[in-house]
């Protein structure tokens, strides 16, 4: 897991969705809270915009869009929903 401080700040982590596929989650921590307690092996549910790439894909917009151009997404970890500040 790492944070991206270029432009809007994002918490980034990779989720394994099957034995052969992973996806990158890019969660904007300027618009939604950061998941501080995430560890390898944790289960995370998510809703956001998926964009395919050769490495498995990336999920963006895991928070509400303040401009209303995207459907609001979220992350759920250990029963808590991370959606907006």
Secondary structure, DSSP 8 states (H G I E B T S, - for coil): -EEE-SSS-EEEEEEE-SSS-EEEEEEETTTS----S--TT--EEEESEEE--TTS-EEE--S--TTSSS---EEEETTEEE---
